[in-house]
Amino acid sequence: MKLANKHIAILGVGRSGRAAAALALREGARVSVWDKAGVEAFSELPKTVESHPNASEADGKTLEADVLVVSPGIDTYGSYVAAFSEHVSEVIGEVEFA
C-alpha cells in the first residue's frame, strides 16, 4: 500500500497507534490520531500528527480519510468505529497496516 500523500487516520493513541502513526509519517502520509483519551495521552506524538483528544462518535462522523487504522482493543464492529468509518475509503486493523 502506497501511503505518500494519503490521509491516514488512526483510531487509538496507545502504543500500537503511535507505532502506526510513525510508520505512516515515515511513508509520507498525512496522519491524524483520534482517541477518547484526554490531551495528556497525546504527548508523545510527533508535532506533525493532527491530534484529536476526547474524540466522540460525533467527531468521527466528520472524518474524511483514505485509510482508518483501528488499534487492537477497539471493537471493530461497534458504533464508535462505525461513526469514524462513514467517510473513509478503507478500514483496516493496526496489525494488517504494519
Jmol script that loads the backbone (N, CA, C; Angstrom):
load data "model"
ATOM      1  N   MET A   1       0.843  -1.172   0.000  1.00  0.00           N
ATOM      2  CA  MET A   1       0.000   0.000   0.000  1.00  0.00           C
ATOM      3  C   MET A   1       0.893   1.242   0.000  1.00  0.00           C
ATOM      4  N   LYS A   2       0.682   2.106  -0.951  1.00  0.00           N
ATOM      5  CA  LYS A   2       1.427   3.370  -1.002  1.00  0.00           C
ATOM      6  C   LYS A   2       0.710   4.387  -0.133  1.00  0.00           C
ATOM      7  N   LEU A   3       1.458   5.007   0.765  1.00  0.00           N
ATOM      8  CA  LEU A   3       0.869   5.934   1.725  1.00  0.00           C
ATOM      9  C   LEU A   3       1.165   7.396   1.436  1.00  0.00           C
ATOM     10  N   ALA A   4       2.129   7.660   0.586  1.00  0.00           N
ATOM     11  CA  ALA A   4       2.528   9.041   0.309  1.00  0.00           C
ATOM     12  C   ALA A   4       1.328   9.868  -0.134  1.00  0.00           C
ATOM     13  N   ASN A   5       1.187  11.025   0.494  1.00  0.00           N
ATOM     14  CA  ASN A   5       0.135  11.993   0.187  1.00  0.00           C
ATOM     15  C   ASN A   5      -1.286  11.510   0.495  1.00  0.00           C
ATOM     16  N   LYS A   6      -1.423  10.445   1.271  1.00  0.00           N
ATOM     17  CA  LYS A   6      -2.743   9.984   1.699  1.00  0.00           C
ATOM     18  C   LYS A   6      -2.985  10.444   3.132  1.00  0.00           C
ATOM     19  N   HIS A   7      -4.253  10.549   3.484  1.00  0.00           N
ATOM     20  CA  HIS A   7      -4.610  10.864   4.871  1.00  0.00           C
ATOM     21  C   HIS A   7      -4.886   9.548   5.580  1.00  0.00           C
ATOM     22  N   ILE A   8      -4.041   9.242   6.550  1.00  0.00           N
ATOM     23  CA  ILE A   8      -4.187   8.045   7.360  1.00  0.00           C
ATOM     24  C   ILE A   8      -4.693   8.484   8.727  1.00  0.00           C
ATOM     25  N   ALA A   9      -5.877   8.043   9.083  1.00  0.00           N
ATOM     26  CA  ALA A   9      -6.454   8.343  10.393  1.00  0.00           C
ATOM     27  C   ALA A   9      -6.289   7.114  11.268  1.00  0.00           C
ATOM     28  N   ILE A  10      -5.833   7.333  12.483  1.00  0.00           N
ATOM     29  CA  ILE A  10      -5.587   6.235  13.397  1.00  0.00           C
ATOM     30  C   ILE A  10      -6.519   6.382  14.592  1.00  0.00           C
ATOM     31  N   LEU A  11      -7.226   5.320  14.882  1.00  0.00           N
ATOM     32  CA  LEU A  11      -8.154   5.309  16.000  1.00  0.00           C
ATOM     33  C   LEU A  11      -7.481   4.571  17.154  1.00  0.00           C
ATOM     34  N   GLY A  12      -7.047   5.329  18.138  1.00  0.00           N
ATOM     35  CA  GLY A  12      -6.349   4.777  19.295  1.00  0.00           C
ATOM     36  C   GLY A  12      -4.957   5.364  19.415  1.00  0.00           C
ATOM     37  N   VAL A  13      -4.650   5.957  20.570  1.00  0.00           N
ATOM     38  CA  VAL A  13      -3.374   6.645  20.768  1.00  0.00           C
ATOM     39  C   VAL A  13      -2.405   5.839  21.644  1.00  0.00           C
ATOM     40  N   GLY A  14      -2.726   4.576  21.872  1.00  0.00           N
ATOM     41  CA  GLY A  14      -1.840   3.724  22.659  1.00  0.00           C
ATOM     42  C   GLY A  14      -0.561   3.389  21.906  1.00  0.00           C
ATOM     43  N   ARG A  15       0.180   2.439  22.437  1.00  0.00           N
ATOM     44  CA  ARG A  15       1.474   2.067  21.849  1.00  0.00           C
ATOM     45  C   ARG A  15       1.352   1.685  20.374  1.00  0.00           C
ATOM     46  N   SER A  16       0.365   0.865  20.026  1.00  0.00           N
ATOM     47  CA  SER A  16       0.231   0.449  18.633  1.00  0.00           C
ATOM     48  C   SER A  16      -0.211   1.598  17.740  1.00  0.00           C
ATOM     49  N   GLY A  17      -1.057   2.485  18.251  1.00  0.00           N
ATOM     50  CA  GLY A  17      -1.467   3.653  17.485  1.00  0.00           C
ATOM     51  C   GLY A  17      -0.295   4.587  17.202  1.00  0.00           C
ATOM     52  N   ARG A  18       0.561   4.778  18.201  1.00  0.00           N
ATOM     53  CA  ARG A  18       1.754   5.621  17.995  1.00  0.00           C
ATOM     54  C   ARG A  18       2.698   4.982  16.985  1.00  0.00           C
ATOM     55  N   ALA A  19       2.836   3.658  17.026  1.00  0.00           N
ATOM     56  CA  ALA A  19       3.687   2.963  16.056  1.00  0.00           C
ATOM     57  C   ALA A  19       3.117   3.089  14.644  1.00  0.00           C
ATOM     58  N   ALA A  20       1.806   2.973  14.518  1.00  0.00           N
ATOM     59  CA  ALA A  20       1.169   3.127  13.206  1.00  0.00           C
ATOM     60  C   ALA A  20       1.353   4.550  12.677  1.00  0.00           C
ATOM     61  N   ALA A  21       1.260   5.529  13.567  1.00  0.00           N
ATOM     62  CA  ALA A  21       1.468   6.927  13.163  1.00  0.00           C
ATOM     63  C   ALA A  21       2.893   7.128  12.667  1.00  0.00           C
ATOM     64  N   ALA A  22       3.862   6.567  13.368  1.00  0.00           N
ATOM     65  CA  ALA A  22       5.269   6.699  12.956  1.00  0.00           C
ATOM     66  C   ALA A  22       5.496   6.068  11.586  1.00  0.00           C
ATOM     67  N   LEU A  23       4.916   4.905  11.355  1.00  0.00           N
ATOM     68  CA  LEU A  23       5.041   4.234  10.060  1.00  0.00           C
ATOM     69  C   LEU A  23       4.427   5.082   8.953  1.00  0.00           C
ATOM     70  N   ALA A  24       3.233   5.583   9.164  1.00  0.00           N
ATOM     71  CA  ALA A  24       2.557   6.391   8.144  1.00  0.00           C
ATOM     72  C   ALA A  24       3.333   7.665   7.845  1.00  0.00           C
ATOM     73  N   LEU A  25       3.856   8.314   8.872  1.00  0.00           N
ATOM     74  CA  LEU A  25       4.667   9.523   8.658  1.00  0.00           C
ATOM     75  C   LEU A  25       5.918   9.206   7.852  1.00  0.00           C
ATOM     76  N   ARG A  26       6.563   8.119   8.214  1.00  0.00           N
ATOM     77  CA  ARG A  26       7.798   7.718   7.519  1.00  0.00           C
ATOM     78  C   ARG A  26       7.540   7.465   6.037  1.00  0.00           C
ATOM     79  N   GLU A  27       6.323   7.024   5.714  1.00  0.00           N
ATOM     80  CA  GLU A  27       5.967   6.726   4.326  1.00  0.00           C
ATOM     81  C   GLU A  27       5.369   7.925   3.590  1.00  0.00           C
ATOM     82  N   GLY A  28       5.332   9.087   4.234  1.00  0.00           N
ATOM     83  CA  GLY A  28       4.906  10.315   3.569  1.00  0.00           C
ATOM     84  C   GLY A  28       3.426  10.642   3.652  1.00  0.00           C
ATOM     85  N   ALA A  29       2.724  10.033   4.586  1.00  0.00           N
ATOM     86  CA  ALA A  29       1.286  10.283   4.729  1.00  0.00           C
ATOM     87  C   ALA A  29       1.018  11.472   5.642  1.00  0.00           C
ATOM     88  N   ARG A  30      -0.149  12.031   5.488  1.00  0.00           N
ATOM     89  CA  ARG A  30      -0.690  12.987   6.457  1.00  0.00           C
ATOM     90  C   ARG A  30      -1.397  12.140   7.510  1.00  0.00           C
ATOM     91  N   VAL A  31      -1.114  12.383   8.777  1.00  0.00           N
ATOM     92  CA  VAL A  31      -1.596  11.493   9.831  1.00  0.00           C
ATOM     93  C   VAL A  31      -2.422  12.249  10.860  1.00  0.00           C
ATOM     94  N   SER A  32      -3.551  11.644  11.215  1.00  0.00           N
ATOM     95  CA  SER A  32      -4.350  12.150  12.334  1.00  0.00           C
ATOM     96  C   SER A  32      -4.604  10.985  13.276  1.00  0.00           C
ATOM     97  N   VAL A  33      -4.606  11.284  14.572  1.00  0.00           N
ATOM     98  CA  VAL A  33      -4.864  10.270  15.592  1.00  0.00           C
ATOM     99  C   VAL A  33      -6.041  10.732  16.430  1.00  0.00           C
ATOM    100  N   TRP A  34      -6.965   9.818  16.649  1.00  0.00           N
ATOM    101  CA  TRP A  34      -8.218  10.101  17.354  1.00  0.00           C
ATOM    102  C   TRP A  34      -8.346   9.135  18.514  1.00  0.00           C
ATOM    103  N   ASP A  35      -8.804   9.630  19.656  1.00  0.00           N
ATOM    104  CA  ASP A  35      -8.994   8.764  20.819  1.00  0.00           C
ATOM    105  C   ASP A  35      -9.928   9.444  21.805  1.00  0.00           C
ATOM    106  N   LYS A  36     -10.616   8.637  22.604  1.00  0.00           N
ATOM    107  CA  LYS A  36     -11.478   9.162  23.665  1.00  0.00           C
ATOM    108  C   LYS A  36     -10.647   9.764  24.796  1.00  0.00           C
ATOM    109  N   ALA A  37      -9.374   9.401  24.861  1.00  0.00           N
ATOM    110  CA  ALA A  37      -8.488   9.873  25.934  1.00  0.00           C
ATOM    111  C   ALA A  37      -8.272  11.383  25.847  1.00  0.00           C
ATOM    112  N   GLY A  38      -7.846  11.941  26.955  1.00  0.00           N
ATOM    113  CA  GLY A  38      -7.576  13.369  27.018  1.00  0.00           C
ATOM    114  C   GLY A  38      -6.245  13.755  26.401  1.00  0.00           C
ATOM    115  N   VAL A  39      -5.965  15.035  26.427  1.00  0.00           N
ATOM    116  CA  VAL A  39      -4.775  15.625  25.800  1.00  0.00           C
ATOM    117  C   VAL A  39      -3.479  14.967  26.273  1.00  0.00           C
ATOM    118  N   GLU A  40      -3.405  14.617  27.561  1.00  0.00           N
ATOM    119  CA  GLU A  40      -2.173  14.065  28.111  1.00  0.00           C
ATOM    120  C   GLU A  40      -1.737  12.776  27.414  1.00  0.00           C
ATOM    121  N   ALA A  41      -2.659  12.007  26.877  1.00  0.00           N
ATOM    122  CA  ALA A  41      -2.334  10.759  26.188  1.00  0.00           C
ATOM    123  C   ALA A  41      -1.631  10.992  24.853  1.00  0.00           C
ATOM    124  N   PHE A  42      -1.716  12.194  24.326  1.00  0.00           N
ATOM    125  CA  PHE A  42      -1.161  12.519  23.012  1.00  0.00           C
ATOM    126  C   PHE A  42       0.235  13.141  23.094  1.00  0.00           C
ATOM    127  N   SER A  43       0.792  13.246  24.269  1.00  0.00           N
ATOM    128  CA  SER A  43       2.045  13.991  24.470  1.00  0.00           C
ATOM    129  C   SER A  43       3.246  13.412  23.728  1.00  0.00           C
ATOM    130  N   GLU A  44       3.252  12.128  23.443  1.00  0.00           N
ATOM    131  CA  GLU A  44       4.410  11.514  22.786  1.00  0.00           C
ATOM    132  C   GLU A  44       4.330  11.503  21.266  1.00  0.00           C
ATOM    133  N   LEU A  45       3.279  12.047  20.705  1.00  0.00           N
ATOM    134  CA  LEU A  45       3.148  12.062  19.244  1.00  0.00           C
ATOM    135  C   LEU A  45       4.001  13.170  18.632  1.00  0.00           C
ATOM    136  N   PRO A  46       4.547  12.933  17.433  1.00  0.00           N
ATOM    137  CA  PRO A  46       5.266  14.000  16.735  1.00  0.00           C
ATOM    138  C   PRO A  46       4.350  15.190  16.478  1.00  0.00           C
ATOM    139  N   LYS A  47       4.908  16.365  16.417  1.00  0.00           N
ATOM    140  CA  LYS A  47       4.127  17.592  16.234  1.00  0.00           C
ATOM    141  C   LYS A  47       3.402  17.634  14.885  1.00  0.00           C
ATOM    142  N   THR A  48       3.869  16.876  13.908  1.00  0.00           N
ATOM    143  CA  THR A  48       3.239  16.875  12.586  1.00  0.00           C
ATOM    144  C   THR A  48       1.962  16.034  12.539  1.00  0.00           C
ATOM    145  N   VAL A  49       1.687  15.295  13.598  1.00  0.00           N
ATOM    146  CA  VAL A  49       0.469  14.487  13.662  1.00  0.00           C
ATOM    147  C   VAL A  49      -0.678  15.352  14.171  1.00  0.00           C
ATOM    148  N   GLU A  50      -1.812  15.292  13.488  1.00  0.00           N
ATOM    149  CA  GLU A  50      -3.010  16.001  13.939  1.00  0.00           C
ATOM    150  C   GLU A  50      -3.604  15.208  15.103  1.00  0.00           C
ATOM    151  N   SER A  51      -3.663  15.803  16.268  1.00  0.00           N
ATOM    152  CA  SER A  51      -4.170  15.125  17.464  1.00  0.00           C
ATOM    153  C   SER A  51      -5.623  15.507  17.723  1.00  0.00           C
ATOM    154  N   HIS A  52      -6.425  14.503  18.045  1.00  0.00           N
ATOM    155  CA  HIS A  52      -7.846  14.719  18.323  1.00  0.00           C
ATOM    156  C   HIS A  52      -8.221  14.012  19.624  1.00  0.00           C
ATOM    157  N   PRO A  53      -7.895  14.624  20.760  1.00  0.00           N
ATOM    158  CA  PRO A  53      -8.265  14.020  22.045  1.00  0.00           C
ATOM    159  C   PRO A  53      -9.760  14.158  22.309  1.00  0.00           C
ATOM    160  N   ASN A  54     -10.241  13.362  23.254  1.00  0.00           N
ATOM    161  CA  ASN A  54     -11.658  13.389  23.644  1.00  0.00           C
ATOM    162  C   ASN A  54     -12.589  13.193  22.448  1.00  0.00           C
ATOM    163  N   ALA A  55     -12.167  12.376  21.496  1.00  0.00           N
ATOM    164  CA  ALA A  55     -12.929  12.178  20.259  1.00  0.00           C
ATOM    165  C   ALA A  55     -14.196  11.361  20.516  1.00  0.00           C
ATOM    166  N   SER A  56     -15.293  11.885  20.045  1.00  0.00           N
ATOM    167  CA  SER A  56     -16.596  11.239  20.214  1.00  0.00           C
ATOM    168  C   SER A  56     -17.081  10.673  18.873  1.00  0.00           C
ATOM    169  N   GLU A  57     -18.176   9.949  18.925  1.00  0.00           N
ATOM    170  CA  GLU A  57     -18.768   9.450  17.684  1.00  0.00           C
ATOM    171  C   GLU A  57     -19.169  10.609  16.772  1.00  0.00           C
ATOM    172  N   ALA A  58     -19.637  11.703  17.334  1.00  0.00           N
ATOM    173  CA  ALA A  58     -19.995  12.878  16.530  1.00  0.00           C
ATOM    174  C   ALA A  58     -18.761  13.408  15.802  1.00  0.00           C
ATOM    175  N   ASP A  59     -17.607  13.415  16.471  1.00  0.00           N
ATOM    176  CA  ASP A  59     -16.362  13.836  15.818  1.00  0.00           C
ATOM    177  C   ASP A  59     -16.024  12.877  14.680  1.00  0.00           C
ATOM    178  N   GLY A  60     -16.205  11.588  14.936  1.00  0.00           N
ATOM    179  CA  GLY A  60     -15.891  10.576  13.935  1.00  0.00           C
ATOM    180  C   GLY A  60     -16.684  10.750  12.659  1.00  0.00           C
ATOM    181  N   LYS A  61     -17.908  11.186  12.769  1.00  0.00           N
ATOM    182  CA  LYS A  61     -18.753  11.373  11.581  1.00  0.00           C
ATOM    183  C   LYS A  61     -18.242  12.487  10.674  1.00  0.00           C
ATOM    184  N   THR A  62     -17.359  13.343  11.194  1.00  0.00           N
ATOM    185  CA  THR A  62     -16.803  14.428  10.392  1.00  0.00           C
ATOM    186  C   THR A  62     -15.509  14.031   9.680  1.00  0.00           C
ATOM    187  N   LEU A  63     -14.955  12.875  10.049  1.00  0.00           N
ATOM    188  CA  LEU A  63     -13.668  12.444   9.494  1.00  0.00           C
ATOM    189  C   LEU A  63     -13.782  12.043   8.034  1.00  0.00           C
ATOM    190  N   GLU A  64     -12.858  12.554   7.232  1.00  0.00           N
ATOM    191  CA  GLU A  64     -12.693  12.106   5.854  1.00  0.00           C
ATOM    192  C   GLU A  64     -11.240  11.705   5.706  1.00  0.00           C
ATOM    193  N   ALA A  65     -10.996  10.444   5.330  1.00  0.00           N
ATOM    194  CA  ALA A  65      -9.626   9.939   5.228  1.00  0.00           C
ATOM    195  C   ALA A  65      -9.563   8.841   4.177  1.00  0.00           C
ATOM    196  N   ASP A  66      -8.345   8.566   3.734  1.00  0.00           N
ATOM    197  CA  ASP A  66      -8.141   7.473   2.785  1.00  0.00           C
ATOM    198  C   ASP A  66      -8.181   6.120   3.494  1.00  0.00           C
ATOM    199  N   VAL A  67      -7.556   6.067   4.676  1.00  0.00           N
ATOM    200  CA  VAL A  67      -7.488   4.821   5.438  1.00  0.00           C
ATOM    201  C   VAL A  67      -7.728   5.126   6.910  1.00  0.00           C
ATOM    202  N   LEU A  68      -8.539   4.289   7.557  1.00  0.00           N
ATOM    203  CA  LEU A  68      -8.728   4.332   9.001  1.00  0.00           C
ATOM    204  C   LEU A  68      -8.063   3.090   9.574  1.00  0.00           C
ATOM    205  N   VAL A  69      -7.094   3.295  10.453  1.00  0.00           N
ATOM    206  CA  VAL A  69      -6.397   2.197  11.110  1.00  0.00           C
ATOM    207  C   VAL A  69      -6.967   2.081  12.522  1.00  0.00           C
ATOM    208  N   VAL A  70      -7.520   0.910  12.839  1.00  0.00           N
ATOM    209  CA  VAL A  70      -8.140   0.683  14.134  1.00  0.00           C
ATOM    210  C   VAL A  70      -7.178  -0.100  15.019  1.00  0.00           C
ATOM    211  N   SER A  71      -6.852   0.480  16.157  1.00  0.00           N
ATOM    212  CA  SER A  71      -5.927  -0.157  17.090  1.00  0.00           C
ATOM    213  C   SER A  71      -6.562  -1.374  17.748  1.00  0.00           C
ATOM    214  N   PRO A  72      -5.727  -2.347  18.146  1.00  0.00           N
ATOM    215  CA  PRO A  72      -6.254  -3.511  18.867  1.00  0.00           C
ATOM    216  C   PRO A  72      -6.949  -3.054  20.154  1.00  0.00           C
ATOM    217  N   GLY A  73      -7.951  -3.768  20.552  1.00  0.00           N
ATOM    218  CA  GLY A  73      -8.669  -3.417  21.767  1.00  0.00           C
ATOM    219  C   GLY A  73      -9.884  -2.544  21.520  1.00  0.00           C
ATOM    220  N   ILE A  74      -9.991  -2.000  20.329  1.00  0.00           N
ATOM    221  CA  ILE A  74     -11.166  -1.209  19.971  1.00  0.00           C
ATOM    222  C   ILE A  74     -12.098  -2.120  19.173  1.00  0.00           C
ATOM    223  N   ASP A  75     -13.351  -2.190  19.571  1.00  0.00           N
ATOM    224  CA  ASP A  75     -14.324  -3.061  18.924  1.00  0.00           C
ATOM    225  C   ASP A  75     -14.570  -2.614  17.490  1.00  0.00           C
ATOM    226  N   THR A  76     -14.055  -3.380  16.566  1.00  0.00           N
ATOM    227  CA  THR A  76     -14.145  -3.046  15.139  1.00  0.00           C
ATOM    228  C   THR A  76     -15.591  -2.934  14.666  1.00  0.00           C
ATOM    229  N   TYR A  77     -16.489  -3.657  15.304  1.00  0.00           N
ATOM    230  CA  TYR A  77     -17.880  -3.682  14.860  1.00  0.00           C
ATOM    231  C   TYR A  77     -18.789  -2.808  15.720  1.00  0.00           C
ATOM    232  N   GLY A  78     -18.218  -2.036  16.624  1.00  0.00           N
ATOM    233  CA  GLY A  78     -19.007  -1.175  17.494  1.00  0.00           C
ATOM    234  C   GLY A  78     -19.395   0.139  16.830  1.00  0.00           C
ATOM    235  N   SER A  79     -20.235   0.882  17.513  1.00  0.00           N
ATOM    236  CA  SER A  79     -20.742   2.145  16.961  1.00  0.00           C
ATOM    237  C   SER A  79     -19.653   3.211  16.844  1.00  0.00           C
ATOM    238  N   TYR A  80     -18.617   3.139  17.694  1.00  0.00           N
ATOM    239  CA  TYR A  80     -17.524   4.125  17.643  1.00  0.00           C
ATOM    240  C   TYR A  80     -16.774   4.012  16.310  1.00  0.00           C
ATOM    241  N   VAL A  81     -16.370   2.824  15.947  1.00  0.00           N
ATOM    242  CA  VAL A  81     -15.669   2.615  14.673  1.00  0.00           C
ATOM    243  C   VAL A  81     -16.608   2.886  13.509  1.00  0.00           C
ATOM    244  N   ALA A  82     -17.867   2.518  13.632  1.00  0.00           N
ATOM    245  CA  ALA A  82     -18.832   2.774  12.555  1.00  0.00           C
ATOM    246  C   ALA A  82     -18.932   4.262  12.258  1.00  0.00           C
ATOM    247  N   ALA A  83     -18.944   5.087  13.301  1.00  0.00           N
ATOM    248  CA  ALA A  83     -19.021   6.540  13.106  1.00  0.00           C
ATOM    249  C   ALA A  83     -17.789   7.060  12.373  1.00  0.00           C
ATOM    250  N   PHE A  84     -16.621   6.565  12.748  1.00  0.00           N
ATOM    251  CA  PHE A  84     -15.381   7.029  12.132  1.00  0.00           C
ATOM    252  C   PHE A  84     -15.204   6.513  10.704  1.00  0.00           C
ATOM    253  N   SER A  85     -15.848   5.434  10.364  1.00  0.00           N
ATOM    254  CA  SER A  85     -15.637   4.842   9.038  1.00  0.00           C
ATOM    255  C   SER A  85     -16.628   5.312   7.971  1.00  0.00           C
ATOM    256  N   GLU A  86     -17.562   6.189   8.334  1.00  0.00           N
ATOM    257  CA  GLU A  86     -18.590   6.630   7.382  1.00  0.00           C
ATOM    258  C   GLU A  86     -18.026   7.249   6.104  1.00  0.00           C
ATOM    259  N   HIS A  87     -16.966   8.052   6.215  1.00  0.00           N
ATOM    260  CA  HIS A  87     -16.417   8.762   5.053  1.00  0.00           C
ATOM    261  C   HIS A  87     -14.950   8.393   4.826  1.00  0.00           C
ATOM    262  N   VAL A  88     -14.651   7.107   4.999  1.00  0.00           N
ATOM    263  CA  VAL A  88     -13.291   6.608   4.859  1.00  0.00           C
ATOM    264  C   VAL A  88     -13.272   5.557   3.760  1.00  0.00           C
ATOM    265  N   SER A  89     -12.253   5.575   2.926  1.00  0.00           N
ATOM    266  CA  SER A  89     -12.180   4.636   1.813  1.00  0.00           C
ATOM    267  C   SER A  89     -11.903   3.205   2.253  1.00  0.00           C
ATOM    268  N   GLU A  90     -11.066   3.030   3.288  1.00  0.00           N
ATOM    269  CA  GLU A  90     -10.673   1.687   3.719  1.00  0.00           C
ATOM    270  C   GLU A  90     -10.478   1.672   5.231  1.00  0.00           C
ATOM    271  N   VAL A  91     -10.945   0.600   5.873  1.00  0.00           N
ATOM    272  CA  VAL A  91     -10.767   0.411   7.307  1.00  0.00           C
ATOM    273  C   VAL A  91      -9.955  -0.870   7.507  1.00  0.00           C
ATOM    274  N   ILE A  92      -8.835  -0.742   8.229  1.00  0.00           N
ATOM    275  CA  ILE A  92      -8.003  -1.924   8.491  1.00  0.00           C
ATOM    276  C   ILE A  92      -7.533  -1.907   9.941  1.00  0.00           C
ATOM    277  N   GLY A  93      -7.123  -3.057  10.411  1.00  0.00           N
ATOM    278  CA  GLY A  93      -6.564  -3.169  11.748  1.00  0.00           C
ATOM    279  C   GLY A  93      -5.108  -2.737  11.756  1.00  0.00           C
ATOM    280  N   GLU A  94      -4.609  -2.428  12.927  1.00  0.00           N
ATOM    281  CA  GLU A  94      -3.227  -1.969  13.063  1.00  0.00           C
ATOM    282  C   GLU A  94      -2.234  -3.048  12.650  1.00  0.00           C
ATOM    283  N   VAL A  95      -2.512  -4.298  12.991  1.00  0.00           N
ATOM    284  CA  VAL A  95      -1.605  -5.393  12.620  1.00  0.00           C
ATOM    285  C   VAL A  95      -1.522  -5.526  11.101  1.00  0.00           C
ATOM    286  N   GLU A  96      -2.655  -5.459  10.430  1.00  0.00           N
ATOM    287  CA  GLU A  96      -2.670  -5.515   8.965  1.00  0.00           C
ATOM    288  C   GLU A  96      -1.935  -4.326   8.362  1.00  0.00           C
ATOM    289  N   PHE A  97      -2.098  -3.149   8.955  1.00  0.00           N
ATOM    290  CA  PHE A  97      -1.436  -1.946   8.460  1.00  0.00           C
ATOM    291  C   PHE A  97       0.082  -2.085   8.549  1.00  0.00           C
ATOM    292  N   ALA A  98       0.557  -2.626   9.678  1.00  0.00           N
ATOM    293  CA  ALA A  98       2.008  -2.791   9.873  1.00  0.00           C
ATOM    294  C   ALA A  98       2.559  -3.765   8.865  1.00  0.00           C
TER     295      ALA A  98
END
end "model"
wireframe off; spacefill off
backbone 0.3
color backbone group
